Amino acid sequence: MVPATGVTRRAMVADKEGCRAMVLNLVKPCPSHRRFPRCAPLAVASVAMVAAVLLELPAWSREEISPAAAGDLPDTMGREVDPVIITGSAVPSLLGSPLDHLGCFAARGSSWHPVPCQVDERTEEGEYVFTSGPEANPDDGDGVLSSQDEWVLQVGDAGERTAHPPWGEGFRHGVEIEVSDPIDGGRGWFYLAVYDRPPAHAARDYVGYDVSRKRVCGTTYELGFSSQAPIVFDTLVLKKEAGGPGIDLVDRMKIRLTGKIWDTIDIYKTEDDYTSDLMGYIDGPVRVVRRTRNRLVLFWKIPSPSAIQDNFFYGTFFEFPVAVTLPFDMDTFLSACDLRISLDGEAAAGQWFLNSRNRTPVPMDGEMSSEEERLDMAPADWSITFGNSPGNRGGWVNRLSIVSNVDLKPDLFYVDQVSRPDPPETFPGQIGNVGYQVRNLNGLTRGTHVLSSVLYSFSEYVPGIEKRFLAIQDAPVRIRVSRQF
């Protein structure tokens, strides 16, 4: 759990009893969103690793310093789940402060209270300092706030503006952070400070990682990585209090790589052919950062594509930016190489699907309907799956980004036919097996390619719900230092 004082620096120890104990206070379930956009090439192994779902590091941490007049103002910020990421360089008066002497506060009515926050240390080279795990590197951190470190909060915790913050005993320096919505102008404020002793901290803990069970538990979801194929997850539960059924509806995430070596030898690789080793992790009250080393054995002594993957888990959503490094041009060995990444269901349970090209939802029930057969399979900007039965109204919004010097297009992959096996799998057949298919990967060149996918949860589907999540990337919350104390 979170230390009793100060900003979380060291990893929290996940409760072995399970996820409920890891999340101290649930916030109201908020929708999630995803993206499917820019299609750039992605290495064979790279895509495989992205199988999990994720998103590129967004422009969440844009800061600017400008003067502002003092005075009490109400909190009009309507957003809830957007991360607020402030680099140490934006708060120079706090640089060099011991991390456990830093505090984060908000004002609401007559209340002045600490809010969940964490400082994730980064090296001068930009690498995270992982506090736990087999290859943890805590000695690479110095325990004080540096210019490259990241101060992480959640926008829904912002409060009102107060002319005279009641900092309390031991206060040394502080700053007022204004967050604003570029769409509707809503605003809220945080107060960050350094004390001569560890200050009070918030009891709320939005997300936790149980390394022994390979599970992440957020306020709205629970995700578990596969023991058989650890590069993918095979458990995804949307909690009842977040609008979901509270049970696992996922068979597993699937990776399928097909092609030819030297135009003669057929290859067929799945998620079972990848290795994925945990390197380190950070477990804070606002997010979990989990780093793995992933590799695919292609054939005999041919060098394997590899990727270092940092997964980011927040209370209501998670993102998987994947950087894949190819030691060779793909066409040196491979031809006609295609990659598919998808998420297969375990049971129908009233799940429905739509995306930006197919706006009319179709049911995923294990039988391909004529409407499903006619789906437009071209690349889409976002997709949604959701429940449509009592006690199961929630779902997920997903977006995908590929950044590379090769122009690859991730087409929709969709099969809803329980009579069609797709091994390896735990439950035979395909029930709403949905994902992406990228063709002609043999055009990828030597170097690093990045694929990012993000899944946001929501508690009840209504048409247009994706807009609030698309805004997290397309119109990020603005952040500025508005006063110093």
C-alpha positions in Angstrom: 0.0 0.0 0.0 1.0 3.6 -0.2 3.5 4.9 2.4 2.0 6.8 5.3 3.5 10.1 4.3 4.6 12.1 1.3 4.5 11.4 -2.4 4.9 7.8 -3.4 8.4 7.0 -4.6 8.9 3.3 -3.9 6.7 0.7 -5.4 3.7 -0.3 -3.3 3.5 -3.9 -2.3 0.3 -5.4 -3.8 -2.0 -7.2 -1.4 -1.7 -11.0 -2.1 -5.4 -11.4 -1.2 -6.4 -9.9 -4.5 -7.4 -6.7 -6.1 -10.1 -5.4 -3.8 -7.5 -4.7 -1.1 -5.2 -2.9 -3.6 -7.7 -0.2 -4.4 -8.5 1.7 -1.2 -11.2 4.1 -2.5 -13.1 3.7 -5.7 -13.9 6.7 -7.7 -17.0 6.8 -9.8 -16.5 4.8 -13.0 -15.6 7.0 -15.9 -15.6 6.1 -19.6 -12.5 5.2 -21.5 -11.5 5.8 -25.0 -9.2 4.6 -27.6 -7.6 5.4 -30.9 -7.0 3.7 -34.2 -5.2 6.5 -36.2 -2.0 7.0 -38.0 -0.9 3.8 -39.6 2.8 3.5 -39.8 4.9 0.4 -40.0 5.4 -1.8 -37.2 7.8 -4.6 -36.8 6.7 -8.2 -36.9 7.5 -8.7 -33.3 6.5 -5.2 -32.5 3.0 -5.7 -33.5 2.9 -8.9 -31.6 3.9 -7.1 -28.5 1.3 -4.5 -29.0 -1.2 -7.2 -28.8 -2.1 -6.0 -25.5 -3.5 -2.6 -26.4 -2.1 0.9 -26.0 -1.2 4.4 -26.9 1.7 6.6 -27.5 2.9 8.9 -24.8 0.5 11.8 -25.2 0.9 15.6 -25.0 -0.5 15.5 -21.5 2.5 17.2 -20.0 2.5 20.6 -21.8 3.3 23.2 -19.1 3.7 26.9 -19.3 4.4 29.5 -16.6 2.4 32.7 -16.6 1.2 35.1 -13.9 -2.4 35.1 -12.8 -4.3 37.3 -10.4 -5.1 35.8 -7.0 -8.7 35.1 -5.9 -11.1 32.4 -5.1 -12.7 30.7 -8.2 -15.0 27.7 -8.5 -13.9 24.3 -10.0 -15.5 24.0 -13.4 -13.4 21.2 -14.8 -15.7 18.5 -16.3 -13.1 16.0 -17.2 -12.3 13.1 -14.8 -9.7 10.6 -16.0 -7.1 12.6 -18.0 -3.6 12.2 -16.5 -1.9 15.4 -15.5 1.8 15.0 -16.0 4.1 17.8 -14.9 7.8 17.6 -15.3 10.1 18.9 -12.6 11.5 21.6 -14.9 8.0 23.3 -14.8 8.3 23.9 -11.0 11.9 25.2 -10.5 11.2 26.4 -7.0 10.7 22.7 -5.9 13.7 21.2 -7.7 16.1 19.4 -5.4 13.4 18.7 -2.8 13.3 15.2 -1.2 10.5 13.3 -2.9 9.0 12.2 0.4 8.7 15.9 1.5 6.5 16.7 -1.5 2.7 17.0 -1.2 -0.3 17.5 -3.5 -3.4 19.3 -2.4 -6.8 20.6 -3.6 -9.5 22.9 -2.1 -13.2 22.1 -2.2 -15.6 24.2 -0.3 -14.1 24.6 3.2 -12.0 21.4 2.7 -8.3 21.5 2.1 -7.1 17.9 1.4 -4.3 15.9 -0.1 -5.0 14.2 -3.5 -3.4 11.1 -5.0 -0.2 11.8 -6.8 3.2 10.3 -7.4 6.6 11.4 -8.7 8.2 8.9 -11.2 11.9 9.5 -11.4 13.7 9.5 -14.8 17.3 9.5 -15.6 19.0 12.3 -17.6 18.7 9.9 -20.6 14.9 9.8 -20.1 14.7 6.3 -18.7 12.3 5.5 -15.9 13.8 4.6 -12.5 12.0 1.3 -11.7 11.6 0.8 -8.0 10.8 -2.9 -8.1 11.3 -6.0 -10.2 14.2 -8.3 -11.4 16.1 -5.5 -13.1 14.9 -2.6 -10.9 17.3 0.4 -11.0 16.5 2.4 -7.9 20.1 3.5 -7.6 19.7 5.4 -10.8 17.5 7.8 -9.0 18.7 10.4 -6.4 15.5 10.7 -4.3 15.0 14.4 -5.0 12.9 16.2 -7.6 14.9 16.6 -10.8 14.0 18.5 -14.0 13.2 15.3 -16.0 11.1 13.6 -13.3 7.3 13.3 -13.8 4.7 14.5 -11.2 1.5 12.5 -12.0 -2.0 13.4 -10.9 -5.6 12.8 -12.2 -7.5 15.8 -13.6 -10.7 14.8 -11.7 -9.0 15.5 -8.4 -8.5 19.2 -9.2 -10.4 21.6 -7.0 -11.3 25.2 -6.6 -8.9 28.1 -6.6 -8.2 29.6 -3.2 -6.6 33.0 -2.6 -4.9 31.9 0.6 -4.0 28.2 0.6 -3.8 26.8 4.2 -0.4 25.1 3.7 0.0 24.1 7.3 3.0 23.6 9.5 6.4 22.8 7.9 5.5 24.5 4.6 8.5 25.8 2.6 7.6 26.4 -1.0 4.6 25.8 -3.2 3.0 26.3 -6.6 -0.5 26.6 -7.9 -1.2 24.5 -11.0 -4.1 25.4 -13.3 -5.6 22.8 -15.5 -8.1 23.8 -18.2 -10.2 22.2 -20.9 -9.5 23.7 -24.4 -12.9 22.6 -25.6 -15.3 24.1 -23.0 -13.0 26.3 -20.9 -13.5 24.4 -17.7 -10.8 24.9 -15.1 -9.5 23.4 -11.9 -6.5 23.8 -9.6 -3.9 21.7 -7.8 -1.4 22.9 -5.1 2.0 21.3 -5.0 4.4 22.0 -2.2 7.6 21.0 -0.3 7.7 20.7 3.4 10.5 20.3 6.0 9.0 16.9 6.9 6.8 14.3 5.1 3.3 15.8 4.7 0.0 14.1 4.8 -1.0 12.0 1.8 -4.3 10.9 0.2 -5.8 7.6 1.2 -7.1 6.9 -2.3 -5.1 4.4 -4.5 -6.5 4.2 -8.0 -4.4 1.2 -9.3 -2.2 -1.6 -8.0 0.0 -4.3 -9.4 0.2 -7.8 -7.9 3.4 -9.2 -9.4 2.9 -12.7 -8.0 -0.5 -13.0 -9.7 0.6 -11.0 -12.8 -2.5 -8.8 -12.3 -3.3 -5.1 -12.4 -6.3 -3.9 -10.6 -7.7 -0.4 -11.4 -10.8 1.2 -10.0 -13.0 0.0 -12.9 -11.1 -3.1 -14.2 -8.9 -6.1 -13.5 -6.4 -7.3 -16.1 -4.3 -10.5 -15.9 -1.3 -11.5 -18.0 -1.2 -15.1 -19.4 1.1 -17.6 -17.7 1.3 -19.6 -21.0 1.9 -16.7 -23.2 3.1 -13.8 -20.9 3.3 -11.3 -23.7 -0.5 -11.1 -23.8 -3.3 -10.9 -21.3 -6.0 -13.5 -20.9 -8.1 -11.9 -18.2 -10.0 -8.6 -18.5 -12.8 -7.9 -16.1 -15.0 -4.8 -16.1 -16.1 -4.5 -12.5 -19.8 -4.4 -11.6 -19.5 -1.0 -9.9 -18.1 0.3 -13.3 -21.0 -1.0 -15.3 -19.6 -4.4 -16.3 -20.7 -7.9 -15.5 -17.8 -8.4 -13.0 -16.6 -11.6 -14.7 -13.9 -12.3 -17.3 -15.3 -12.3 -20.8 -11.9 -12.8 -22.6 -10.4 -16.0 -24.0 -7.0 -14.3 -24.6 -5.3 -11.8 -26.7 -4.1 -13.4 -29.9 -1.1 -12.8 -32.2 -0.8 -14.4 -35.6 2.3 -13.8 -37.8 2.4 -15.5 -41.2 4.9 -15.2 -44.1 7.7 -16.9 -46.0 11.4 -17.0 -45.4 13.4 -16.6 -48.6 10.2 -17.2 -50.5 10.4 -20.9 -49.7 9.8 -21.7 -46.0 6.4 -21.0 -44.5 6.3 -19.5 -41.0 3.4 -19.3 -38.7 4.0 -17.7 -35.3 1.6 -17.1 -32.4 1.7 -15.4 -29.0 3.1 -18.7 -27.6 6.3 -18.2 -29.6 7.2 -15.0 -27.8 9.2 -14.6 -24.7 8.3 -11.8 -22.3 10.3 -11.1 -19.2 9.4 -8.6 -16.5 12.3 -6.1 -16.0 10.9 -3.7 -13.5 7.8 -1.8 -12.4 6.6 1.4 -10.6 3.4 1.0 -8.5 2.0 4.4 -7.4 -1.5 5.6 -6.4 -2.2 7.2 -9.8 -0.5 4.8 -12.3 1.5 1.6 -12.7 4.4 1.5 -15.1 5.4 -2.1 -16.1 8.5 -2.7 -18.3 9.1 -6.0 -20.1 11.7 -7.3 -22.6 10.0 -9.2 -25.5 11.5 -11.3 -28.2 10.2 -13.5 -31.0 12.2 -16.5 -32.3 11.5 -16.4 -36.0 13.6 -19.3 -37.5 16.8 -21.1 -36.6 19.6 -18.6 -36.1 17.9 -15.6 -37.7 18.2 -12.6 -35.3 15.0 -12.1 -33.5 13.0 -8.8 -33.5 12.9 -7.4 -30.0 11.1 -4.8 -28.1 11.3 -3.1 -24.7 7.7 -2.4 -23.7 6.5 0.0 -21.1 2.8 -0.5 -20.2 1.0 2.3 -18.4 -2.0 1.5 -16.2 -4.3 4.1 -14.7 -7.5 3.7 -12.6 -9.9 3.5 -15.6 -7.7 2.8 -18.6 -4.4 1.4 -19.8 -2.0 2.0 -22.6 0.7 0.0 -24.3 3.3 2.0 -26.2 5.6 -0.5 -27.9 9.0 0.3 -29.4 10.3 -2.5 -31.6 13.8 -2.7 -32.8 14.6 -4.7 -36.0 18.2 -5.8 -36.5 17.6 -6.2 -40.2 15.3 -5.1 -43.1 12.4 -7.4 -43.1 12.7 -8.2 -46.8 16.2 -9.6 -46.1 14.6 -12.8 -44.9 10.8 -12.5 -45.2 8.3 -12.1 -47.9 4.5 -11.8 -47.9 4.5 -11.2 -44.1 1.2 -10.4 -42.4 0.4 -9.7 -38.8 -2.9 -10.0 -36.9 -3.5 -8.8 -33.3 -6.9 -9.5 -31.8 -8.9 -10.1 -28.6 -11.1 -13.2 -28.6 -14.1 -13.5 -26.3 -14.9 -16.3 -23.9 -18.7 -15.9 -23.9 -21.2 -13.8 -25.8 -22.7 -12.1 -22.7 -24.5 -9.6 -24.8 -21.4 -7.8 -26.2 -21.8 -5.5 -29.2 -19.3 -3.9 -31.6 -19.0 -0.7 -33.6 -16.3 1.6 -34.9 -15.8 4.9 -36.8 -16.5 3.2 -40.1 -19.3 0.9 -38.9 -21.6 3.1 -36.7 -24.4 0.7 -36.3 -23.6 -1.8 -33.4 -23.6 -5.5 -34.3 -24.0 -8.3 -31.6 -21.1 -10.6 -31.0 -22.9 -13.9 -30.3 -20.7 -16.6 -31.9 -22.7 -16.5 -35.2 -21.7 -14.3 -38.2 -24.8 -12.3 -39.2 -25.3 -10.7 -42.6 -24.6 -7.3 -41.0 -21.3 -8.6 -39.6 -20.3 -10.1 -43.0 -20.8 -6.6 -44.6 -18.6 -4.7 -42.1 -16.2 -2.2 -43.7 -12.8 -3.6 -42.8 -10.8 -0.5 -43.8 -8.7 1.3 -41.0 -10.8 3.1 -38.5 -10.1 5.9 -36.0 -11.6 4.2 -33.0 -13.7 1.2 -32.0 -16.0 0.3 -29.2 -17.2 -2.9 -27.5 -20.0 -2.8 -24.9 -22.6 -4.7 -23.1 -26.3 -4.4 -23.8 -28.1 -6.3 -21.0 -29.1 -5.4 -17.4 -26.0 -5.2 -15.2 -23.7 -5.2 -18.2 -23.9 -1.8 -19.9 -20.3 -0.8 -19.7 -17.5 -1.3 -22.2 -14.3 -0.1 -23.8 -13.1 2.5 -26.4 -9.9 1.7 -28.2 -7.5 3.7 -30.4 -4.4 2.5 -32.2 -1.4 4.5 -33.4 1.6 3.3 -35.4 4.6 5.5 -35.9 7.2 4.4 -38.4 8.9 5.4 -41.6 6.8 2.9 -43.5 3.2 3.5 -44.3 1.3 0.4 -43.0 -2.5 0.3 -42.7 -4.1 -1.7 -39.8 -7.3 -3.1 -41.3 -10.1 -4.3 -39.1 -10.0 -8.0 -38.2 -13.4 -9.4 -37.2 -14.6 -13.0 -36.8 -17.7 -14.0 -34.8 -18.0 -17.7 -35.4 -17.8 -20.2 -32.5 -17.5 -23.1 -35.0 -14.2 -21.7 -36.4 -11.2 -22.8 -34.2 -8.3 -20.4 -33.9 -5.7 -22.1 -31.8 -3.9 -21.7 -29.5 -6.9 -20.8 -27.4 -8.5 -21.8 -24.1 -12.0 -21.9 -25.4 -12.4 -23.3 -29.0 -13.9 -21.1 -31.6 -14.2 -17.3 -32.0 -16.7 -15.2 -30.2 -16.3 -11.6 -31.2 -12.6 -12.0 -32.1 -11.8 -8.4 -32.9 -8.6 -6.6 -33.7 -6.2 -5.4 -36.4 -4.6 -7.0 -39.4 -1.4 -5.4 -40.9 -0.3 -6.7 -44.3 3.1 -6.6 -46.1 5.2 -6.2 -43.0 8.1 -7.3 -45.1 8.5 -3.6 -46.1 9.7 -2.7 -42.6 13.3 -1.5 -42.4 16.0 -1.9 -39.8 15.5 0.4 -36.8 12.9 1.2 -34.2 9.2 1.3 -34.9 6.5 2.4 -32.4 3.0 1.1 -32.0 0.6 2.5 -29.3 -2.8 1.3 -28.3 -5.1 2.5 -25.5 -8.3 1.1 -23.9 -10.6 3.3 -21.9 -13.4 1.9 -19.8 -16.9 3.4 -19.6 -19.9 2.6 -17.4 -22.7 2.8 -20.0 -22.7 3.1 -23.8 -24.5 6.0 -25.4 -24.0 7.1 -29.0 -21.2 9.6 -29.2 -19.5 8.5 -26.0 -16.2 8.2 -27.8 -15.9 11.9 -28.2 -14.9 12.5 -24.5 -12.1 9.9 -24.9 -10.9 11.1 -28.2 -10.4 14.5 -26.6 -7.9 13.1 -24.2 -5.4 12.8 -27.1 -6.9 15.3 -29.6 -7.5 18.2 -27.2 -5.4 17.4 -24.2 -5.9 19.3 -20.9 -3.8 22.4 -20.7 -1.4 22.7 -17.7 0.2 25.9 -16.4 1.9 27.2 -13.2 -0.4 30.1 -12.3 1.1 31.2 -8.9 4.1 30.5 -6.8 4.3 30.8 -3.0 
